[in-house]
């Protein structure tokens, strides 16, 4: 899967670079290449990358909750009355 994401990213960058290279000869076509490369990066490659590399990760570990703030500060976890 990571090879697919890499391939799509390279194709999108190549499309953007090609669009900038042909900008002098054919302006409408260059805008299409630049736009499609950008859309491919942000609507195809980025979601595939995030899906591939976030498998098995807990989202709670990356969220800024009261418990995680206390861990970052080095404080003891708050005890409740029923413990």
C-alpha positions as CSV (number, residue, x, y, z in Angstrom):
1,X,0.0,0.0,0.0
2,X,2.9,2.4,0.7
3,X,4.2,1.9,-2.8
4,X,0.8,2.9,-4.2
5,X,0.7,6.0,-2.1
6,X,4.3,6.8,-3.2
7,X,3.4,6.2,-6.8
8,X,0.3,8.5,-6.7
9,X,2.3,11.2,-4.9
10,X,5.0,11.1,-7.6
11,X,2.4,11.2,-10.4
12,X,0.7,14.2,-8.8
13,X,3.9,16.1,-8.4
14,X,4.9,15.2,-12.0
15,X,1.5,16.5,-13.2
16,X,2.0,19.8,-11.3
17,X,5.6,20.2,-12.6
18,X,4.5,19.4,-16.2
19,X,1.6,22.0,-15.9
20,X,4.1,24.7,-14.9
21,X,6.4,23.7,-17.8
22,X,3.8,24.0,-20.5
23,X,2.3,27.2,-19.1
24,X,3.8,29.3,-21.9
25,X,2.4,27.2,-24.8
26,X,-1.1,26.2,-23.6
27,X,-2.4,28.0,-20.6
28,X,-5.8,26.2,-20.2
29,X,-4.2,22.8,-20.4
30,X,-1.5,23.8,-17.9
31,X,-4.2,24.8,-15.4
32,X,-5.9,21.4,-15.8
33,X,-2.6,19.6,-15.1
34,X,-1.8,21.7,-12.1
35,X,-5.3,21.4,-10.7
36,X,-5.6,17.7,-11.2
37,X,-2.2,17.2,-9.6
38,X,-3.3,19.2,-6.6
39,X,-6.6,17.4,-6.3
40,X,-4.9,14.1,-6.5
41,X,-2.5,15.0,-3.7
42,X,-5.2,16.2,-1.3
43,X,-8.1,14.1,-2.2
44,X,-6.4,10.8,-3.0
45,X,-2.8,10.6,-1.8
46,X,-3.3,12.2,1.6
47,X,-6.3,10.2,2.8
48,X,-4.6,7.0,1.6
49,X,-1.5,7.9,3.5
50,X,-3.4,8.7,6.7
51,X,-5.4,5.5,6.4
52,X,-2.3,3.4,5.8
53,X,-0.1,4.8,8.6
54,X,-2.7,5.3,11.3
55,X,-3.9,1.6,11.4
56,X,-3.8,0.3,14.9
57,X,-3.2,3.6,16.6
58,X,-5.4,4.9,19.4
59,X,-6.8,8.3,18.6
60,X,-7.1,8.9,22.4
61,X,-3.3,9.1,22.6
62,X,-3.2,12.0,20.2
63,X,-6.1,14.1,21.7
64,X,-5.6,16.8,24.2
65,X,-7.6,15.5,27.2
66,X,-7.3,16.5,30.8
67,X,-5.5,13.2,31.5
68,X,-2.9,13.8,28.8
69,X,-2.3,17.3,29.9
70,X,-1.6,16.0,33.4
71,X,0.8,13.5,32.0
72,X,2.7,16.2,30.1
73,X,3.0,18.3,33.2
74,X,4.2,15.4,35.2
75,X,1.3,15.6,37.7
76,X,-0.3,12.6,39.4
77,X,-3.6,11.5,38.0
78,X,-6.6,13.0,39.7
79,X,-8.3,10.6,42.1
80,X,-12.1,10.5,42.4
81,X,-14.0,10.0,45.6
82,X,-15.2,6.5,44.7
83,X,-11.6,5.0,44.4
